[in-house]
Amino acid sequence: MHLYIGQEAVAVGVCAHLRSTDYVTSTHRPHGHAIAKGVSPRAIMAELFAKSTGCCQGKGGSMHVGDMAVGMVPAIAIVGGGIPVAAGLALAAKRLGTDGVAVSFFGEGAANEGVFHETLNMAAIWSLPVVFVCENNLYAASTPVSVAFKIKNIAERAAAYGMQGEITDGNDVLAVYEAAGRAIARARAGGGPTLLECKTYRLCGHSRSDPRTYRSKEEEAEWARLDPILRLSEQLVRAGLATADSLAEIEKEVTAEIDDAVAFAEASPSPLPEDALKHVFWSNTASTPL
């Protein structure tokens, strides 16, 4: 399982601007995106438990959670796989004459995939209403960004495609919210795509089996002090918008919601063997003209 701990500000700051009719594509690390886009915690947890009540009826698992009803395209675990899908969704919105926006979340490792370059080039040419959100957490699995890129900032590549590029503090939800707001508003108004780089850090391993021997304990401790949830809590207290007691109450409510989701998943039935091939292939031959 690929956890999203440490990167929560990105999903929250971006998705706060989106409607249920806007679409996002995600990665092998999709849980934060799914929650921020409005997928039910019960449905997500049941999917992780491979239960029939899961958001993908127990067939997708951890790396494929999603719910089209709220605009969360079931996540694509192939590195960079969601990037062209988001462009296609943006093209559909443009051809249908809506003001819908698509967002693609991906890690910095995906920015070296061919599909990244191809998609951003076409998105710029066609002025598509799409925001490409690069969550630069400094490591593609165990490969440090310093040996994978000659440039300091991935957003610098935007200029080569003729689109807007912006860099923001991915561990500050308010900074992400402001930067994403500009990009999404521009896309919705017909201003074309944006490459938004969010500098962040995953506080856990690439997956649960990752020993994290490629980075130091000192580095992890330094980034832990910049945990986005901790930073927001401190900002709210300083601004007089929250107290230690009110934050503790929120934490209690969140814990109760998670416990409820776990209980729901544990009590839910497993998928039936005879349903294994259901919803695998699209059976409706009708199509919507674009």
VEXKOLVO-374068 format. One record per residue (C-alpha): residue in three letters; residue number from 0; x, y, z. Coordinates in Angstrom, 3 decimals. Layout:
N
<res=ala; n=NUM; c1=X; c2=Y; c3=Z>
...
END
This chain:
290
<res=met; n=0; c1=0.000; c2=0.000; c3=0.000>
<res=his; n=1; c1=1.276; c2=3.455; c3=-0.961>
<res=leu; n=2; c1=0.378; c2=5.968; c3=1.742>
<res=tyr; n=3; c1=-0.186; c2=9.704; c3=1.225>
<res=ile; n=4; c1=1.059; c2=10.818; c3=4.646>
<res=gly; n=5; c1=2.830; c2=14.172; c3=4.387>
<res=gln; n=6; c1=1.300; c2=15.264; c3=1.081>
<res=glu; n=7; c1=-2.261; c2=15.991; c3=2.231>
<res=ala; n=8; c1=-2.054; c2=19.736; c3=1.571>
<res=val; n=9; c1=-1.802; c2=19.170; c3=-2.175>
<res=ala; n=10; c1=-4.999; c2=17.163; c3=-2.573>
<res=val; n=11; c1=-6.979; c2=19.386; c3=-0.210>
<res=gly; n=12; c1=-5.741; c2=22.688; c3=-1.621>
<res=val; n=13; c1=-6.451; c2=21.691; c3=-5.214>
<res=cys; n=14; c1=-9.737; c2=19.828; c3=-4.804>
<res=ala; n=15; c1=-11.250; c2=22.621; c3=-2.705>
<res=his; n=16; c1=-11.704; c2=24.516; c3=-5.990>
<res=leu; n=17; c1=-13.296; c2=21.656; c3=-7.922>
<res=arg; n=18; c1=-16.927; c2=20.788; c3=-8.548>
<res=ser; n=19; c1=-18.340; c2=17.276; c3=-8.609>
<res=thr; n=20; c1=-18.552; c2=17.666; c3=-12.400>
<res=asp; n=21; c1=-14.809; c2=18.349; c3=-12.655>
<res=tyr; n=22; c1=-12.592; c2=15.297; c3=-12.987>
<res=val; n=23; c1=-9.292; c2=14.289; c3=-11.432>
<res=thr; n=24; c1=-6.925; c2=11.482; c3=-12.328>
<res=ser; n=25; c1=-4.645; c2=9.957; c3=-9.742>
<res=thr; n=26; c1=-1.777; c2=7.548; c3=-9.166>
<res=his; n=27; c1=-0.777; c2=4.477; c3=-7.181>
<res=arg; n=28; c1=-1.023; c2=6.819; c3=-4.138>
<res=pro; n=29; c1=-4.674; c2=7.884; c3=-4.546>
<res=his; n=30; c1=-6.295; c2=7.839; c3=-1.109>
<res=gly; n=31; c1=-5.805; c2=11.526; c3=-0.322>
<res=his; n=32; c1=-7.080; c2=12.584; c3=-3.726>
<res=ala; n=33; c1=-10.145; c2=10.370; c3=-3.345>
<res=ile; n=34; c1=-11.058; c2=11.744; c3=0.079>
<res=ala; n=35; c1=-10.500; c2=15.349; c3=-1.003>
<res=lys; n=36; c1=-12.634; c2=14.842; c3=-4.124>
<res=gly; n=37; c1=-15.522; c2=13.512; c3=-2.071>
<res=val; n=38; c1=-15.343; c2=9.732; c3=-2.268>
<res=ser; n=39; c1=-16.975; c2=8.182; c3=0.798>
<res=pro; n=40; c1=-14.467; c2=6.963; c3=3.428>
<res=arg; n=41; c1=-16.653; c2=3.884; c3=3.844>
<res=ala; n=42; c1=-16.421; c2=3.110; c3=0.132>
<res=ile; n=43; c1=-12.657; c2=3.648; c3=0.123>
<res=met; n=44; c1=-12.073; c2=1.453; c3=3.163>
<res=ala; n=45; c1=-14.321; c2=-1.298; c3=1.813>
<res=glu; n=46; c1=-12.314; c2=-1.225; c3=-1.412>
<res=leu; n=47; c1=-9.084; c2=-1.622; c3=0.551>
<res=phe; n=48; c1=-10.686; c2=-4.641; c3=2.233>
<res=ala; n=49; c1=-11.709; c2=-6.023; c3=-1.212>
<res=lys; n=50; c1=-15.395; c2=-5.964; c3=-0.280>
<res=ser; n=51; c1=-18.352; c2=-5.691; c3=-2.642>
<res=thr; n=52; c1=-19.416; c2=-2.393; c3=-1.037>
<res=gly; n=53; c1=-16.142; c2=-0.796; c3=-2.083>
<res=cys; n=54; c1=-16.060; c2=2.088; c3=-4.537>
<res=cys; n=55; c1=-14.910; c2=-0.362; c3=-7.230>
<res=gln; n=56; c1=-16.891; c2=-3.272; c3=-5.781>
<res=gly; n=57; c1=-13.734; c2=-4.782; c3=-4.328>
<res=lys; n=58; c1=-12.071; c2=-5.311; c3=-7.704>
<res=gly; n=59; c1=-9.762; c2=-2.310; c3=-7.829>
<res=gly; n=60; c1=-7.980; c2=-2.357; c3=-4.509>
<res=ser; n=61; c1=-5.710; c2=0.277; c3=-3.024>
<res=met; n=62; c1=-4.232; c2=1.602; c3=-6.269>
<res=his; n=63; c1=-7.490; c2=2.029; c3=-8.193>
<res=val; n=64; c1=-9.949; c2=3.774; c3=-5.864>
<res=gly; n=65; c1=-12.375; c2=6.209; c3=-7.444>
<res=asp; n=66; c1=-15.976; c2=7.234; c3=-7.946>
<res=met; n=67; c1=-17.094; c2=8.834; c3=-11.197>
<res=ala; n=68; c1=-20.185; c2=10.232; c3=-9.455>
<res=val; n=69; c1=-17.973; c2=12.768; c3=-7.671>
<res=gly; n=70; c1=-15.460; c2=13.202; c3=-10.486>
<res=met; n=71; c1=-12.760; c2=10.894; c3=-9.126>
<res=val; n=72; c1=-11.605; c2=8.741; c3=-12.031>
<res=pro; n=73; c1=-10.540; c2=5.338; c3=-10.654>
<res=ala; n=74; c1=-6.828; c2=5.742; c3=-10.084>
<res=ile; n=75; c1=-4.298; c2=4.484; c3=-12.605>
<res=ala; n=76; c1=-1.230; c2=2.859; c3=-11.054>
<res=ile; n=77; c1=0.911; c2=3.019; c3=-14.206>
<res=val; n=78; c1=3.397; c2=5.860; c3=-13.726>
<res=gly; n=79; c1=2.098; c2=8.816; c3=-15.719>
<res=gly; n=80; c1=-0.941; c2=6.868; c3=-16.883>
<res=gly; n=81; c1=-3.473; c2=9.417; c3=-15.677>
<res=ile; n=82; c1=-1.869; c2=12.384; c3=-17.445>
<res=pro; n=83; c1=-3.317; c2=11.778; c3=-20.948>
<res=val; n=84; c1=-6.651; c2=10.688; c3=-19.476>
<res=ala; n=85; c1=-7.015; c2=14.096; c3=-17.810>
<res=ala; n=86; c1=-6.237; c2=15.783; c3=-21.118>
<res=gly; n=87; c1=-8.930; c2=13.684; c3=-22.776>
<res=leu; n=88; c1=-11.451; c2=14.688; c3=-20.130>
<res=ala; n=89; c1=-10.496; c2=18.322; c3=-20.642>
<res=leu; n=90; c1=-10.886; c2=17.944; c3=-24.412>
<res=ala; n=91; c1=-14.357; c2=16.478; c3=-23.887>
<res=ala; n=92; c1=-15.350; c2=19.410; c3=-21.664>
<res=lys; n=93; c1=-14.132; c2=21.858; c3=-24.283>
<res=arg; n=94; c1=-15.860; c2=20.092; c3=-27.180>
<res=leu; n=95; c1=-19.110; c2=19.811; c3=-25.219>
<res=gly; n=96; c1=-19.013; c2=23.519; c3=-24.425>
<res=thr; n=97; c1=-18.963; c2=23.213; c3=-20.634>
<res=asp; n=98; c1=-16.670; c2=25.081; c3=-18.269>
<res=gly; n=99; c1=-15.476; c2=21.830; c3=-16.741>
<res=val; n=100; c1=-11.877; c2=21.404; c3=-15.649>
<res=ala; n=101; c1=-9.706; c2=18.304; c3=-15.372>
<res=val; n=102; c1=-6.807; c2=17.869; c3=-12.954>
<res=ser; n=103; c1=-4.063; c2=15.275; c3=-13.161>
<res=phe; n=104; c1=-2.092; c2=14.450; c3=-10.012>
<res=phe; n=105; c1=1.269; c2=12.743; c3=-10.529>
<res=gly; n=106; c1=4.702; c2=12.495; c3=-8.955>
<res=glu; n=107; c1=7.924; c2=13.986; c3=-10.242>
<res=gly; n=108; c1=9.000; c2=10.574; c3=-11.517>
<res=ala; n=109; c1=6.166; c2=10.687; c3=-14.057>
<res=ala; n=110; c1=7.548; c2=13.949; c3=-15.430>
<res=asn; n=111; c1=10.280; c2=11.918; c3=-17.137>
<res=glu; n=112; c1=7.815; c2=9.645; c3=-18.914>
<res=gly; n=113; c1=7.236; c2=10.238; c3=-22.608>
<res=val; n=114; c1=3.503; c2=10.574; c3=-22.112>
<res=phe; n=115; c1=4.104; c2=13.616; c3=-19.898>
<res=his; n=116; c1=5.818; c2=15.533; c3=-22.697>
<res=glu; n=117; c1=3.395; c2=14.409; c3=-25.387>
<res=thr; n=118; c1=0.327; c2=15.308; c3=-23.346>
<res=leu; n=119; c1=1.520; c2=18.705; c3=-22.143>
<res=asn; n=120; c1=2.499; c2=19.647; c3=-25.684>
<res=met; n=121; c1=-0.948; c2=18.781; c3=-27.092>
<res=ala; n=122; c1=-2.758; c2=20.338; c3=-24.120>
<res=ala; n=123; c1=-0.968; c2=23.618; c3=-24.795>
<res=ile; n=124; c1=-1.606; c2=23.485; c3=-28.546>
<res=trp; n=125; c1=-5.319; c2=22.854; c3=-28.004>
<res=ser; n=126; c1=-5.543; c2=25.205; c3=-24.990>
<res=leu; n=127; c1=-7.233; c2=22.525; c3=-22.905>
<res=pro; n=128; c1=-8.848; c2=23.289; c3=-19.517>
<res=val; n=129; c1=-6.532; c2=21.027; c3=-17.539>
<res=val; n=130; c1=-4.178; c2=21.503; c3=-14.597>
<res=phe; n=131; c1=-1.191; c2=19.186; c3=-14.315>
<res=val; n=132; c1=-0.283; c2=18.917; c3=-10.624>
<res=cys; n=133; c1=3.206; c2=17.535; c3=-10.052>
<res=glu; n=134; c1=3.602; c2=16.413; c3=-6.445>
<res=asn; n=135; c1=7.360; c2=16.618; c3=-6.175>
<res=asn; n=136; c1=8.095; c2=14.609; c3=-3.026>
<res=leu; n=137; c1=11.812; c2=14.401; c3=-3.899>
<res=tyr; n=138; c1=11.930; c2=10.638; c3=-4.508>
<res=ala; n=139; c1=10.559; c2=8.478; c3=-7.311>
<res=ala; n=140; c1=10.387; c2=5.333; c3=-5.196>
<res=ser; n=141; c1=14.046; c2=5.418; c3=-4.051>
<res=thr; n=142; c1=15.488; c2=7.602; c3=-6.836>
<res=pro; n=143; c1=16.285; c2=11.124; c3=-5.593>
<res=val; n=144; c1=15.184; c2=14.015; c3=-7.755>
<res=ser; n=145; c1=18.792; c2=15.259; c3=-7.890>
<res=val; n=146; c1=19.882; c2=12.380; c3=-10.141>
<res=ala; n=147; c1=16.774; c2=12.388; c3=-12.334>
<res=phe; n=148; c1=16.574; c2=16.061; c3=-13.347>
<res=lys; n=149; c1=19.142; c2=18.605; c3=-14.494>
<res=ile; n=150; c1=16.761; c2=21.482; c3=-13.792>
<res=lys; n=151; c1=15.952; c2=22.645; c3=-10.272>
<res=asn; n=152; c1=12.226; c2=23.085; c3=-10.811>
<res=ile; n=153; c1=10.049; c2=20.800; c3=-12.930>
<res=ala; n=154; c1=7.603; c2=23.651; c3=-13.538>
<res=glu; n=155; c1=10.312; c2=25.313; c3=-15.645>
<res=arg; n=156; c1=9.394; c2=22.853; c3=-18.393>
<res=ala; n=157; c1=6.062; c2=24.634; c3=-18.853>
<res=ala; n=158; c1=7.750; c2=27.385; c3=-20.872>
<res=ala; n=159; c1=8.909; c2=24.861; c3=-23.456>
<res=tyr; n=160; c1=5.305; c2=23.853; c3=-24.113>
<res=gly; n=161; c1=3.990; c2=27.418; c3=-24.100>
<res=met; n=162; c1=1.843; c2=27.052; c3=-21.003>
<res=gln; n=163; c1=1.722; c2=28.611; c3=-17.572>
<res=gly; n=164; c1=3.984; c2=27.117; c3=-14.923>
<res=glu; n=165; c1=3.980; c2=27.762; c3=-11.193>
<res=ile; n=166; c1=5.797; c2=26.447; c3=-8.130>
<res=thr; n=167; c1=4.262; c2=26.383; c3=-4.672>
<res=asp; n=168; c1=4.922; c2=25.060; c3=-1.178>
<res=gly; n=169; c1=3.165; c2=21.702; c3=-1.259>
<res=asn; n=170; c1=3.241; c2=21.441; c3=2.531>
<res=asp; n=171; c1=1.229; c2=24.642; c3=3.025>
<res=val; n=172; c1=-2.430; c2=24.064; c3=2.185>
<res=leu; n=173; c1=-3.108; c2=27.802; c3=1.939>
<res=ala; n=174; c1=-0.296; c2=28.292; c3=-0.581>
<res=val; n=175; c1=-1.542; c2=25.334; c3=-2.612>
<res=tyr; n=176; c1=-5.097; c2=26.667; c3=-2.453>
<res=glu; n=177; c1=-4.041; c2=30.046; c3=-3.827>
<res=ala; n=178; c1=-1.866; c2=28.629; c3=-6.618>
<res=ala; n=179; c1=-4.432; c2=26.016; c3=-7.609>
<res=gly; n=180; c1=-7.159; c2=28.645; c3=-7.552>
<res=arg; n=181; c1=-5.311; c2=30.707; c3=-10.136>
<res=ala; n=182; c1=-4.682; c2=27.704; c3=-12.378>
<res=ile; n=183; c1=-8.220; c2=26.321; c3=-12.172>
<res=ala; n=184; c1=-9.845; c2=29.724; c3=-12.709>
<res=arg; n=185; c1=-7.638; c2=30.289; c3=-15.750>
<res=ala; n=186; c1=-8.541; c2=26.887; c3=-17.185>
<res=arg; n=187; c1=-12.242; c2=27.408; c3=-16.533>
<res=ala; n=188; c1=-12.146; c2=30.793; c3=-18.281>
<res=gly; n=189; c1=-10.522; c2=29.361; c3=-21.413>
<res=gly; n=190; c1=-6.963; c2=30.360; c3=-20.564>
<res=gly; n=191; c1=-5.493; c2=26.923; c3=-21.160>
<res=pro; n=192; c1=-3.432; c2=24.498; c3=-19.092>
<res=thr; n=193; c1=-1.033; c2=24.999; c3=-16.205>
<res=leu; n=194; c1=1.823; c2=22.914; c3=-14.854>
<res=leu; n=195; c1=1.669; c2=23.354; c3=-11.075>
<res=glu; n=196; c1=4.611; c2=21.946; c3=-9.124>
<res=cys; n=197; c1=3.967; c2=21.362; c3=-5.430>
<res=lys; n=198; c1=7.162; c2=20.845; c3=-3.428>
<res=thr; n=199; c1=6.338; c2=18.288; c3=-0.759>
<res=tyr; n=200; c1=7.599; c2=15.150; c3=0.994>
<res=arg; n=201; c1=6.132; c2=11.775; c3=1.825>
<res=leu; n=202; c1=6.687; c2=11.069; c3=5.492>
<res=cys; n=203; c1=6.392; c2=7.327; c3=4.945>
<res=gly; n=204; c1=8.125; c2=4.924; c3=2.596>
<res=his; n=205; c1=7.252; c2=4.504; c3=-1.064>
<res=ser; n=206; c1=5.173; c2=1.546; c3=0.093>
<res=arg; n=207; c1=4.676; c2=-0.281; c3=3.359>
<res=ser; n=208; c1=7.626; c2=-2.573; c3=2.530>
<res=asp; n=209; c1=10.079; c2=0.282; c3=1.914>
<res=pro; n=210; c1=12.952; c2=0.357; c3=4.494>
<res=arg; n=211; c1=13.785; c2=3.976; c3=3.465>
<res=thr; n=212; c1=17.541; c2=3.355; c3=3.515>
<res=tyr; n=213; c1=18.052; c2=5.906; c3=0.730>
<res=arg; n=214; c1=17.388; c2=8.886; c3=3.018>
<res=ser; n=215; c1=18.560; c2=9.858; c3=6.486>
<res=lys; n=216; c1=16.615; c2=9.967; c3=9.724>
<res=glu; n=217; c1=17.718; c2=13.589; c3=10.074>
<res=glu; n=218; c1=16.122; c2=14.472; c3=6.737>
<res=glu; n=219; c1=12.884; c2=12.767; c3=7.705>
<res=ala; n=220; c1=12.818; c2=14.572; c3=11.056>
<res=glu; n=221; c1=13.363; c2=17.928; c3=9.357>
<res=trp; n=222; c1=10.436; c2=17.354; c3=7.002>
<res=ala; n=223; c1=8.257; c2=16.005; c3=9.815>
<res=arg; n=224; c1=8.412; c2=19.470; c3=11.370>
<res=leu; n=225; c1=6.841; c2=20.744; c3=8.136>
<res=asp; n=226; c1=3.961; c2=18.261; c3=8.231>
<res=pro; n=227; c1=1.068; c2=20.049; c3=6.456>
<res=ile; n=228; c1=-1.538; c2=19.114; c3=9.054>
<res=leu; n=229; c1=0.700; c2=20.324; c3=11.880>
<res=arg; n=230; c1=1.453; c2=23.548; c3=9.988>
<res=leu; n=231; c1=-2.222; c2=24.274; c3=9.334>
<res=ser; n=232; c1=-3.054; c2=23.615; c3=12.983>
<res=glu; n=233; c1=-0.397; c2=26.101; c3=14.062>
<res=gln; n=234; c1=-1.625; c2=28.668; c3=11.512>
<res=leu; n=235; c1=-5.209; c2=28.370; c3=12.751>
<res=val; n=236; c1=-4.195; c2=28.794; c3=16.391>
<res=arg; n=237; c1=-2.011; c2=31.824; c3=15.612>
<res=ala; n=238; c1=-4.870; c2=33.413; c3=13.657>
<res=gly; n=239; c1=-7.278; c2=32.846; c3=16.532>
<res=leu; n=240; c1=-9.443; c2=30.570; c3=14.390>
<res=ala; n=241; c1=-8.899; c2=27.453; c3=16.496>
<res=thr; n=242; c1=-7.724; c2=26.316; c3=19.903>
<res=ala; n=243; c1=-5.936; c2=23.205; c3=21.080>
<res=asp; n=244; c1=-9.260; c2=21.929; c3=22.399>
<res=ser; n=245; c1=-11.169; c2=22.535; c3=19.152>
<res=leu; n=246; c1=-8.427; c2=20.845; c3=17.126>
<res=ala; n=247; c1=-8.484; c2=17.880; c3=19.492>
<res=glu; n=248; c1=-12.239; c2=17.625; c3=18.958>
<res=ile; n=249; c1=-11.749; c2=17.585; c3=15.175>
<res=glu; n=250; c1=-9.152; c2=14.840; c3=15.589>
<res=lys; n=251; c1=-11.639; c2=12.869; c3=17.672>
<res=glu; n=252; c1=-14.343; c2=13.246; c3=15.015>
<res=val; n=253; c1=-11.974; c2=12.148; c3=12.241>
<res=thr; n=254; c1=-10.873; c2=9.109; c3=14.245>
<res=ala; n=255; c1=-14.523; c2=8.159; c3=14.776>
<res=glu; n=256; c1=-15.193; c2=8.453; c3=11.040>
<res=ile; n=257; c1=-12.237; c2=6.203; c3=10.261>
<res=asp; n=258; c1=-13.324; c2=3.666; c3=12.882>
<res=asp; n=259; c1=-16.795; c2=3.686; c3=11.331>
<res=ala; n=260; c1=-15.321; c2=3.071; c3=7.874>
<res=val; n=261; c1=-13.264; c2=0.143; c3=9.163>
<res=ala; n=262; c1=-16.281; c2=-1.395; c3=10.913>
<res=phe; n=263; c1=-18.338; c2=-0.963; c3=7.739>
<res=ala; n=264; c1=-15.645; c2=-2.645; c3=5.647>
<res=glu; n=265; c1=-15.223; c2=-5.538; c3=8.060>
<res=ala; n=266; c1=-18.983; c2=-6.182; c3=8.099>
<res=ser; n=267; c1=-19.393; c2=-5.934; c3=4.328>
<res=pro; n=268; c1=-19.670; c2=-9.038; c3=2.119>
<res=ser; n=269; c1=-16.962; c2=-10.182; c3=-0.251>
<res=pro; n=270; c1=-17.617; c2=-10.052; c3=-4.001>
<res=leu; n=271; c1=-19.306; c2=-13.112; c3=-5.490>
<res=pro; n=272; c1=-17.197; c2=-15.272; c3=-7.827>
<res=glu; n=273; c1=-19.900; c2=-15.122; c3=-10.489>
<res=asp; n=274; c1=-19.565; c2=-11.314; c3=-10.556>
<res=ala; n=275; c1=-15.851; c2=-11.383; c3=-11.356>
<res=leu; n=276; c1=-16.304; c2=-10.305; c3=-14.974>
<res=lys; n=277; c1=-19.042; c2=-7.749; c3=-14.359>
<res=his; n=278; c1=-18.123; c2=-4.120; c3=-15.017>
<res=val; n=279; c1=-14.857; c2=-5.137; c3=-16.631>
<res=phe; n=280; c1=-15.826; c2=-4.158; c3=-20.173>
<res=trp; n=281; c1=-18.043; c2=-1.287; c3=-21.326>
<res=ser; n=282; c1=-21.181; c2=-2.850; c3=-22.790>
<res=asn; n=283; c1=-23.116; c2=0.221; c3=-23.967>
<res=thr; n=284; c1=-22.577; c2=0.694; c3=-27.695>
<res=ala; n=285; c1=-24.108; c2=4.183; c3=-27.713>
<res=ser; n=286; c1=-21.721; c2=7.106; c3=-27.709>
<res=thr; n=287; c1=-21.957; c2=10.819; c3=-27.076>
<res=pro; n=288; c1=-20.818; c2=12.827; c3=-30.104>
<res=leu; n=289; c1=-18.045; c2=15.274; c3=-29.418>
END
